[in-house]
Amino acid sequence: MPGAWRPEEGEEPVEDSSRKYTVAVPAHRVDELRALLRRAGNSFDQRVMYLEVGGYAEFLEVRPEDGFLEV
């Protein structure tokens, strides 16, 4: 699906392709999903990951201390 990101504040957006995945998890495991998305974000050199839970959007800030996906 078409997407875009802004390299730095004030710079023009860069258009690229994004992926959208739909998963179902029990409510008590949503924090695990957040952690997984942060690790995926580090593995794919992202600054922020988008998560939508029950119709509410979240932008998950990706931090080095969140780790990486294991291979």
C-alpha positions as CSV (number, residue, x, y, z in Angstrom):
1,M,0.0,0.0,0.0
2,P,1.3,3.5,-0.6
3,G,3.0,5.2,2.3
4,A,5.2,8.2,3.1
5,W,7.7,9.3,5.7
6,R,9.4,12.6,6.6
7,P,13.2,12.3,6.8
8,E,13.6,15.3,9.1
9,E,11.4,18.1,10.4
10,G,10.6,20.6,7.7
11,E,11.7,18.3,4.8
12,E,9.4,17.0,2.1
13,P,7.8,13.6,2.6
14,V,9.3,10.6,0.8
15,E,6.8,8.3,-0.8
16,D,7.4,4.5,-0.5
17,S,5.5,1.2,-0.1
18,S,4.2,0.2,3.2
19,R,2.8,-3.1,4.5
20,K,-0.4,-3.6,6.5
21,Y,-1.0,-6.7,8.6
22,T,-4.1,-7.6,10.5
23,V,-3.8,-9.9,13.5
24,A,-6.1,-10.9,16.3
25,V,-4.6,-11.3,19.8
26,P,-6.3,-11.5,23.2
27,A,-6.5,-8.2,25.1
28,H,-4.0,-9.5,27.7
29,R,-1.3,-10.0,25.0
30,V,-1.5,-6.5,23.4
31,D,1.6,-5.4,25.4
32,E,3.5,-8.3,23.9
33,L,2.4,-7.2,20.4
34,R,3.6,-3.6,21.1
35,A,7.0,-5.0,22.2
36,L,7.2,-7.2,19.0
37,L,6.4,-4.2,16.8
38,R,9.1,-2.1,18.5
39,R,11.7,-4.9,17.9
40,A,10.5,-5.1,14.3
41,G,10.9,-1.4,14.0
42,N,14.5,-1.6,15.1
43,S,15.1,-4.5,12.7
44,F,13.7,-2.5,9.8
45,D,15.3,0.8,10.7
46,Q,12.0,2.5,11.5
47,R,11.5,5.4,14.0
48,V,7.8,4.8,14.7
49,M,5.4,1.8,14.2
50,Y,1.7,2.3,13.8
51,L,-0.7,0.1,15.8
52,E,-4.4,0.2,15.8
53,V,-6.3,-1.6,18.7
54,G,-10.0,-1.6,18.8
55,G,-10.2,1.4,16.4
56,Y,-7.7,3.5,18.4
57,A,-4.5,4.4,16.7
58,E,-1.1,4.3,18.5
59,F,2.3,5.5,17.2
60,L,4.9,3.3,18.9
61,E,8.2,5.1,19.3
62,V,11.0,2.7,18.5
63,R,14.0,2.9,20.8
64,P,17.4,1.0,20.7
65,E,16.7,-0.5,24.1
66,D,13.7,-2.3,22.7
67,G,16.0,-4.8,20.9
68,F,15.7,-6.5,17.5
69,L,13.9,-9.4,16.1
70,E,15.7,-12.7,16.6
71,V,16.5,-14.7,13.4
